[in-house]
Amino acid sequence: MNKAITDNVPLMPPAFAEGLNQWSRSNGTAGTATYQGSSNAALVAADADFAGCLEVQKTETLQRLRFMGRTPIEPGCYVQVRARVKVLSGPLPAVRIGAWASSGGTAHLNNVLEIGPSVPLTEYGRVFEVSAIIGSGRRGGVDMAWGRAAEYGHIGLDLTGPNGAIVRIDDLVIEDVTHIYHRDMLSLVDVVDYGAIGDNSTDNTAAFEAADQAANGRRILVPEGQFYLASSLSLNHEVVFEGTVRMPTASMLLLTKSFDFPSYAAAFGEEELAFKKAFQALLNSVDHESLDLKGRIISVRAPIDMQAACPNRASYATRRVIRNGQLQASDSGQWDTIEVSSRGTYDPDDQRVLSNVSNAANIRVGSLVEGSGVGREIYVRSINVGAREITLSEPLYDAAGTQNYTFKYFKCLLDFSGFSALSKFGLTEIDVQCNGRASGIRLAPEGATFSLDHCFITRPKDRGLTSHGRGCQGILIDNCQFLSDEAPLTVPQRESIAMNLNANDPKIRNCRATQFRHFAVLGGDNNTIIGNHFFQGDGENNGVRTAGLILTSTYCSTTISDNYVDNCFIEWTNERDEEPDYDGGFSFSAMSITDNVFLSGDVASWFSPIVVKPYGTGHFLNGVSVTGNKFRSINGSIERAERVDTSFSNLDLGRSNNVFFDGNTYHGISVRAANPLRMRYEQGSADRVWRIETEGALPFAGEARGVDSVLPLGSIESASGSNRFALPYVRVQRGSDDDEIELVWQEAVRGEVQLQVRMDR
């Protein structure tokens, strides 16, 4: 820092030869007497030691010489005053730098020191140098500390001691010496002082390392310029970036004391690159468990391949988190979906393989597979181009033989699929702002306990969160919002899905999703879906609704509790079974749907909030609990809350086992299903066999397969009116749909009974 150079601040006073009328005999303020025409002062044009100088005879006890110009004294700046003098004759005096301080205008700045160290002039003809430093701060070497209130000074020198001496004084020098204090004053170590050159080509790695070693607790300054670093570098002090750095992709910059996104953005000067380099550092011992984006919005022009950003890590399994910011897909041509058509052969005996795939080299891992007999959310897990084989994420239910397939590769803003496995990684308070251009997040093919917490997936083009393998094992999704880009469309027009997951043990809790085609497609077991609100309606009368939750395995061991299922439904299928007909196992089992709110409005009467859709024959319910739910339809009633979608096959209702359907409430629902079904039946005329219809009120219009109890309400009477106390026996599965029972009495009787009928055993 040199104010005379950088800010054109005038510091140097004129030479004496330019006129003694600029040099005061007093304090230097306007109007004071000068040395112009003084009898004891004269200009000397040439001297053996001075090119030109002022000669004065000391006639006063304190002989002052002050420049009448104003020398600025700014906070944070320091000036040094130097003078060279010699005595020709007379009593030997002493000399010192002197000044008059001002706080502005003509005001004197009181209570500050205005003199420097005194130097005795002990020999005739010898040149003595006297100096002093003036500045705002009380720092080592500062002779006159004037504080922040000072604005300028009238600066010169004093002669003290006995009178009578003839003294010659060389032209005064006043110069900026702030650079002496610059490092200590700002606690900065400049990399340039250690050999760094900001020419974008010189390798500055060693210079940066030397500056880091010398910092000793101070900050490191990277001044203006672009500094090339050829290899990885770890800096263990805080860094201030005025310039930028450039590095190879594989080289790492580890800012261990400045590890946050703004520091990397300052370092690299470009947000997207800075995010990649900060992520690279996060996975490479930067001594931090999380990368804080500090609330910044990062504009992203193309999908971020997270593994390519960290090429030395093929997999990772130590807890790391990115938090507190927004990633925003900017307008570019890099987000367009890649669509490839190809012909391939599927053999159910090799359930996850497509063989003889034409055009395999152009298909991307992570592509969605579409074709006849292909279930929803089936993806390309891997590709063997040489063998022309594709490994699928899940089997196909009805695709045996050779056919044409379509492969759609969605461009995701954050793409982790390049890792072979990624575990214990999380995003917290991140808004993945897709802007209808990009999909959100693609997971790695393997890994466990990826987490999203308090995140927004905003306006994804195709998928909010997608898994093409098992990287979703044990995923934790909490307090997140998934906001659709397709809200203006009617439900049948929507194509985007908030999330698809394939592996076991996901926890989806307290999330909110708006107007996607589906909220979640879940392919694994042990799902926990709690406290979410997902709604998918539109403004159409008698509108079509799509599934909010889709569960694609028969034994799913799933808990769906305390959710708000709004204008959509839960669909339970076996569409990922290469042999969808039942041939053993538990069939549709281990499902608990408890304490949810199901609301629908303006829907067709056949709509149901809970749908089971078997893709093959012979399946049945085996351990299902639907309790404490609130079912309501507004702007038109619906027939029932639960149904079987028989597009492919019906359930074998005669094999239902351990179905508990109780404690639910129904408003705007015609059939109030329950199991056990509590009924009251009154027989008006005496008959030995009472035929009792369940009227479809058993769940899924099930068969009447058991009776828990029969209790007379009042007396049971014979035809003549006599009371009878004999009990009936029960015949189940009567009627054309096996949904009626018969009470068989000892004789013809009439009366009223309360009974509990079951659809299961």
N, C-alpha and C positions, 0 to 999 in steps of 0.2 A: 504494500500500500504506500503510495507516494502522492499526496494530495496536489503537489505542484505539478506532477505529470498527469495523473488521471483526471483531476477536476480543474486544472488550470488555476489553482489557488496560488496567488503571488506570495512568496515568502522572502526572497532575497531583497534586501534593501539596495538602493543605488550606491555606486561608488562615490567616495567623497568628492572626486573630481567633478561630479555632475552638479555640485552646488551645495554649499554648507548651509543654505537656508532650509534644507530638509532635516537638519540635525539640531535638536534642542539642547540648550544648556541646563534645562530643568527636566520635567517629567515627560516631555514630548507632546503634550496636548496642544491643540491649536491656540495660537496667541502667545505662547511662551517664547522667551528670548532664544535666538539661535546663535550659531557660531559664525554666521555670515558677517564679515566686517569686524569681527572681534579682534582686539589688539593682542590677545594671547593665543591666537590660532591662525594657522596658515597651511596651505596645501603645498606638499612637496612632490614635485613631478617625478623625481627619480631618487631611489635610495638603494644602497647596496643590498638590502634584504627585501625591500618592498618595491613593487613596480611603481606605485604611487601611494601616498599616505597622507594622513593628517598629523600635523605637529602642533601640540598644545603645551603651554606652560601651566603647571598646576598652581592655581592661585587661590583655590578654595579648599577647605578641609575635606568636603565631599564634592569632588569635581564630577559632574554628570555629563554623559553623552547619550542622547536618546534619538532614535529614528522617529520622525514625526508621522510616518506612515503607519497604518494599522496592520499589524501582523496577526492573521486569524489564528485562534486557538480553538479547535473543534473537539467535542467529546470523542474520545477514542484515538485521537491523533497526538503525536509527540514531535516537538521541534528541538533541534539542538542549535545553540548560538555559540559561535567560535570567533575569537579575536586574537590577533598576534600583535604584541607591543614590545618596545624596547626603550630604555632610558639613555639619553645622551649625556645629561649632566644634572647636578643639583642633588638634593636629598632624595634618597631612594624611597618611592611610595609602594603601595600595593594596588592590584587591579582585580576586578570581579565583574561578572555579567550582572547587569541591573535591568529592571523593567518596571513598567507601570501597567497594572492589570485593569481591564474594564469589563463590566457585565453588559455593556451595550450602550449605544449613544455616547454621551460624555461622562457616564457614571463610573466612578471608581469602584473596583471590586475590593472590598475591605477584608481584612483578616486572612490574607494569603501572603505567603512569602514572595518577595519581589527581588531578591538578590541571590546570586550564586556563590559558590565557594571562592574565597579570596586567595590570590596568588601573590606572594611578596616578590617584588622586582629587586633582586639581590646583587645584580652586576650591571655595569654600564656596557652598552653595545650588544648585549645578548638578547636574542629574540625569545620572549616568553609567550606561551599560548595559554589562554584562559577559555573555559567553555562551561556551559550549563545546559541542562535539558529542562524544557518547560512542557507541561502537558496536563491533562485533566485528572489522571489517576495517581495515587500514591504508590508508585511502583519502584522497584530497585533501580537506582541510578537517576531517578527524576529529582532534580534540584528544586524546582518550583512547581508544586502541584496545585493547580488553580480550580479544580473541580468542574462540574458540568455547567456552572453558571457563567464561566468565562466565555467571552466572545472574541476579544482581541487584546493585544498588548502593544505598548510603545517600548521597543527593546533597544538596548545599547550596553554601555559599560559604565563603571564607576572607578575613579582613582581616589584612593584613601591614603591617609598618612600625612607626612610633612609636606609643606608647600615648597614651591621653587623649582621642582624638577622639570626638565624638558623631555617630553615623552612623544614618541612617534607611534601612530596606531594605523595598522593596515586595514583595508576595507573589511567590514564585518561580513560574516557568513551565517546565514540562517537557513537550515535545511530540515526536511522531514525525515525523522528517524523512527517513524512508527514501526518500520519493519523489524527493528530490534526487539520490539515487544509483541509483534504480531502473533507468534505461536503461543506464548504464555497468555496473552490477553484473551484470545479466542479458544484456547485449549485445542489448537489444531496442529496437526502435522501434515504438511503439504507433500504429496507424493512426488511432485516435481523436484523438491529439494533432495530427493533420493534417486534421481536419475530418470524419472518417468517423462515420456514425450508423447504428447497427445496428437500424434500424426496419423493415427488409425492403421499403422503398419508396424512400428517398432514393438517388440515384445516387452511389455512392462511388468511381467510377473515378478521378477526379482526386485524391481524398484518398489512395487506395492508391498512385498514381503518385508523389505527393509524398513519402510515407513511404519508398518504394523509393529515390528520389533522395537522401533524407537519411540512409539507413541507413549508407552508407559502410563496408560490410563487416560490419555488425551484422545480426542477424536482425530480421524484421518480425513484430510481434505483432498478430494479429486477435483481439481480446478477445471475450467472450461477446456474443451477439446474432446477428442474421442481416443480412448486409450485401449490398445489391443492387448489382450491377455491370451497367450498361446496355450496355457495349461491351467489346470484347476488351481484355485486359490482360496485359502481360508483366512479371513480377516477377523481378528479377535478383539477389535475395538470398534466403537461406533464410527460410521463413515458418513461424511457429508459429500453428496455428489452435486457439483455444479456442472461438470462434464459427464460423459457417458463412457461405458466400456463395451467392448466387443469381444466375443469368445467363440470358439468352435462349439458345436452342439453338444459334444460329449464332455466338454470341460465345465467344471462346476465353480460357481462363485458362492462360497459359504460365508454369509454375513452373520456371524454368530451373535453379535451384540446389536445388530440392526435388522433382525429377521422379521420383516413384515413386508407386505406387498408394496406400500409406497416407497420403501427403500430400493426394492428391485426395479420399480418403475422409474425411479430417478437414475438408477445405475444403467439401465439399458435404453431408456428413452422411448420405449415402445411397449404398450400395455400387454399385448398378447405374448410377445417374447418374454417380457418380465414375469408374467404368470408362469410360463413354462420353466424358466430358470429358477424361480422360487420353489415350484413343485419339485424340481430336480434336487434342489438343496434340502427340501423337507425329507426326502427319502435317502439322504446321504449324510447323516450324522451332523446336522446343523445345530445340534444341542437344543432343539425345540420339538415338542410333540405336535404343534399345530402351526399352520400358516394363517395369520390374521390379515385379511384383506382391508381392514380398517374402514369398512363401509364404502370402499371404492366401487365404481361401476367400470367394468372392464369390457371394452368393445372387442368382439371376436369376429374375424372375417371368414374363418373356415373351421371345420371340426378340429378340436384339439386332441391329437393322439397322445394320451397321457404317458404311454410307455415310450413312445418315440422321444418325448421330452426328457426322459430319464433312461437313456439307452443302456446304461450299465446294470439296470435292474429288470430281469425277466419276470421276477415274481417278488412279492413283498408281503410280510406277515407281522409287522410291528405296528402298534396303534399309531395312526397319524390322522389329523383332522385339518380340513380347510374350513375357515369360518368367516362370517361377517362381511358379506359383500354381494355384488351382483355381476354375473357374466351375461353379456348381452350379444345376441347374434345380430351382426350388422348386415346391411344389404350387400349381397354379393352372389355370384353364380356358383359358389362352392357348396351350397346346401341342397342342390337338386337330388332327388332320389334316383339311384341307379337301378334300372329295371332290366332284367335279362330273362329271355325265354329260352327254355332248353327242354330236351326230351330225355327221360330217364326211366329206369326200371326199378320197381319195388317188389321185394319178396318178403312176405310177413315172417318167414323163418329167419330173416336177417333184419330185424325189426327197425333198426336205426340207420339203415344204409340205402342210398339211392345209387344204383350202379349204371354203367354204360351211359354216363351223363355227357351229352354233347355240350360243347361250348363251356366246359368246366372251368377253363382258365379265366373266363370273364366273370364268373360268379364270385361274390365276396363272402368271406366268413362273416356271420352275423346277419345274413339276409333272411327275410321272411319268405317262407315257402307257401305257395298257393297252388292248388290243383284239386282235381276231383278226389274225394276221399281223404283230404288233408284237414285235420282239425285246426282250430284257431291257435295262432301264435306258435307255430312250428318253425324253427330257425335252423340255418346251416351252422353246425357246430364246428366242422373242419372240412377241408377239401384235400383230396389226393389227386392232383391234376394228372399225373402220369397214369394212375390206375383208373381215372375217370370215375372216381367215387366221391360221394358226399356223405358225411356223417351228419345225421339229423339230431336235433335236440330231444325229440320225442318220436315215438312210433306213429304211423298213419293207420287210420281205422278201416279204410276201404279203398286201397290204392294198388292192389296186386296187379302186376303186369306193367306194361309200358304206356306212357302217356306224356303229354306236354305239361311242364310246370313253369310257373313264373316265380322269379326270385327278386325281391325288392330289398335294396340296401338303403336303409334310412340313415341320413347324415345326422349324427348326434353332436351336440355342442361339447360335451365331455365324453370322451370315448376311452374306456379302460380295457377294451377287448384285446389290446396288444400284449397285456400281461398274461402269462400262462396261468397265474393265480394271484389273487389279491385278497387279503384278509385283514380285518380289524381297521379298515379305512372308513372315514366318515366325512360327511359334509354337514355343517351346523350353521344355521342362519344364512344360507346362501339362496339367492334368487337366481334360478337358471331361466333367464328371460329369452325364450325361443323366438318370440315375435312372429309366430306363424311361419317361420322360415326353416327352422331346425327342429329336430327331435332333441330330447333332453340329455339323458345319461344312458350309456351302454355299459353294462358291467363286464368284468372279466369272465372268462369261461369257467374258472374254478375259484373257490375262495369261500370264506365264512365271515359272517357278522359285519358285512358292509352296513353302514348306518346313515340315515337321513334324519336330521332333527331340526325342527323349526325352519324347514326349507320351503321355498316356493318353486314349483315347476310351472312356468307361466307360458301359456299359449304354444305348446309343442305342436309341430306340424303333423307328426304321425304318432310318436310314442313319447310319453313323459319319462318313464324309467323302463328299460328293456333288458332282459336277460336271455342270451342265446345258449346258455350252458347251465352250470351249477354254481356260478359265482354269487348267486342269491341265497345260498344256504344260510339259514339263521338270520336273514336280513332284518334290520330294525328300522322301521319307518314310523316316526313319531311326530305328531304336531305339525304335519306338513300340509300345504295346500297345492292342489293340482287344478290349474285353471285352464279351461279349454279355449282353443281358438275357433271352435265350431259352434258357439252358442247361438249365432243367428240362424243356423241351419235346422231343419226338421230332423227328428231322430233318425229316420232311415237314411238321410244324407250323410250322417256323421261317420267318420272312419278312424278318428284318433282314439287311442287307449291310454289311460293314465299310467298303467303299469302292467307288465306281465312277468311272472316269476315261475320258475320250474322246480326248484329244490324244496327241501323240507324246512319246517320250523320258522317260517317268516312271522314277524310280529308287525301288524299294521294297526296303529293306535292313534286315535284322536286326530285324524286327518279330515280334510275337506276336499271334495272333488266336484267340479261343475261341468255338466253337459258334455261329457265324452260319449263315445259309443259304448265303452265299458270302463268302469272304474278299475277293476283288477281281474286278470286271468291268472288263476293259481293252479299250478300243475303238481305240486308236492303235497305231502302229508303234514299233519300237526300245525295247521294254520291257526293263528290267533288274530281275529279281526274284531277290534274293540273300540267303541266310542267314536266311530267315523260318521261323517255326513256326506253322502254322495247322491247327487240328484241329476236327472237326465231328461227332464220333461221339455216340452215345447208348447206353443200356443195352439196346436191343432186340436180340433174337436174329434173325439173318438180316436185319439192319436195312438200310433204304434209306439211301444216302449221296448228298449233293449235291456239286456241283463246288466246290472251293476257289478255283481260278483259272479264270476264263472269258476267253478271248481271242476277239474277235468279228471279226477281219479275217483274210483268208487270207494275204496277205503281211504278216506281223507283225514280222519281224526281231527276235525276242525271245530273251533269254537267261534261263533259269530254272536257277539253280545253287545248290547247297549249302543247299537248303531241307529242312525236315522237314514232309512232306505227310502229315498224320495223319488217317486215316479220312475222306478226301475225295479228289477227283481233279482233274486238269487237263483242262479241256474246251476244245477248239479248234473254233470254228464260223465261219460266214459269215452270221450272222443279221441283219446290218445291210446286206445287199446287196439293193438294190431289184430286181435281176434275178439271183437266186441261182444260176441255171444257169450253168455255165462257158461263157464266150464269148470267152476270151482272157486273157492275163496269166500270172502265175506260179502261180496256184492256191495250195494250202496249202504255204507255203514259208518258208524262213529261220527255222527254229525250232531252238534248242539247249536240250536238257534234260539237265543234267550234274550228277553227283555229289550227287544228292538222296537223302534217305531217304523211302521210301514205305511207310507202315505202315497196315494195315487189320485190323480185328478184328470178329468177329460179323457179317460181311457175307454177302450172298447170293453164290453162286458165280459169278454173271455180272458181279459188280463188277470194274472195271478202274481202275487209278490214272491211266491216260492214255487220253483219249477224243477222237476226231476226229468231228465231227458236221457233215457237209455238208448245207446247206439246199437244195441244187440238184444237178442231175445233172452228170456230166462232170468233176468235180474229182479231183485227184490230189495225191500228195505230191511235193514238188519242192525238196529241200534241207532235210533234217531229220536232226538228230543227237541220239541218245539214248544217252548213254554214262556209265559209272561209277556208275550208280544202284543203290541197295539196295532191292529189292522184297521185302516180307514180309507174309504174312497169318497172323494168329493166331486161334485158336478157330474153325477151319474154313479150308479152302483155297479159292482162287479159280482160275478156269480160266486166265486170262492177264493180263498186266500192261497190255496195250494192246488197244484194240478200236475199231471204227467203229460209231457209233450210226447205224443206218439208218432212224431214224424218218421222215426225209424222203427220203434217197437214200443210195446206197453210194458209196464212192470208186471211181474207175476205177483199179484196182490194176495194170492192164496198162500204165499210163503212169508208174509210180513212177520218180523220178529222184533220184539222189544222196541216198540214205537210208543213214545210218550208225547202226547199232543194235548196240552192242558194249560189252564190259567191264562189263555189269550182273550183279548177283547176284540169285538168286531163292530164296526160302524160303517154302514153303506156296503155291507157284504151279505149276500143272500144266504149262503150256507155257512154256518158256524161250526166248523169241523172240530172234533175233539176225540181223543182216545186216551182213556175210556170215555165213551159217549154216554152221558147221563140223559135218560129219557123218561118221560111219563106216558103211559099208555092206558086208555080207558076202553074196556070192552062193554058195549052197551047191551048186547044180547048174549044170553048164555050159550057158550060153545066150549067144547072140550079142547080144541086147538085154537090158540090165539096167534094169528099171523101179524108180526110187527115189522114194519119197514123202517130202515134207518134214513131213508130219503137222501142218500148221498152225503150224510153228515159225518161219516167216518172219514179220516184224512185220505186225500187222493181218491175219494169215492171208493174206499176200500171194502173188502168183504167182511161180513159179520162172522168172525171166527171164534168168538168166545163171549161169555157173559160172566161178569164178576159177581153180580148180585141181582136178586129180584126181591123187592120189598113191597108187600101190599099196602096201599094207601086206603084205609078203611076196610070194611068187611068184604070178603069174597062170598058171593051168594050163588046158590043153586037157582034153577029156573023158577022154583016155587018160592024163593026168597029166604031160604034157610042159610044160615052161615055155614061156611065150610073152612076147615083149617088144614087141609092137606096141601102140600107143596107141589108145584109142577116140576117137570123136567124140561130141558131146553134142547131144541134142535137148531143148529147153526148152519150158515151158508145156504139159506133157502132163497128162492126166487131165481129169476133168470140171470141176475148179476151176482148171486151169492151174497147179497147185502141185506137179507132179511133173516129174522129168527122166528122160531115157533115156541110158544109156551104150551106144553101138553099137560092137561089137568087129569085128575082121576075121573072126573065127570064134567058135564057141561056146566060152566059157571060164568058169572059176569062180575065186573068190578074194575078197579084201577090199581096199577102197579107202577113203581119206580124201579128202573133197572139201569145197569151199566153194561154196555156192549163194547166189545173190543174187536179191532181189526187184526190183532196179532196174537201170538201165543208165547 
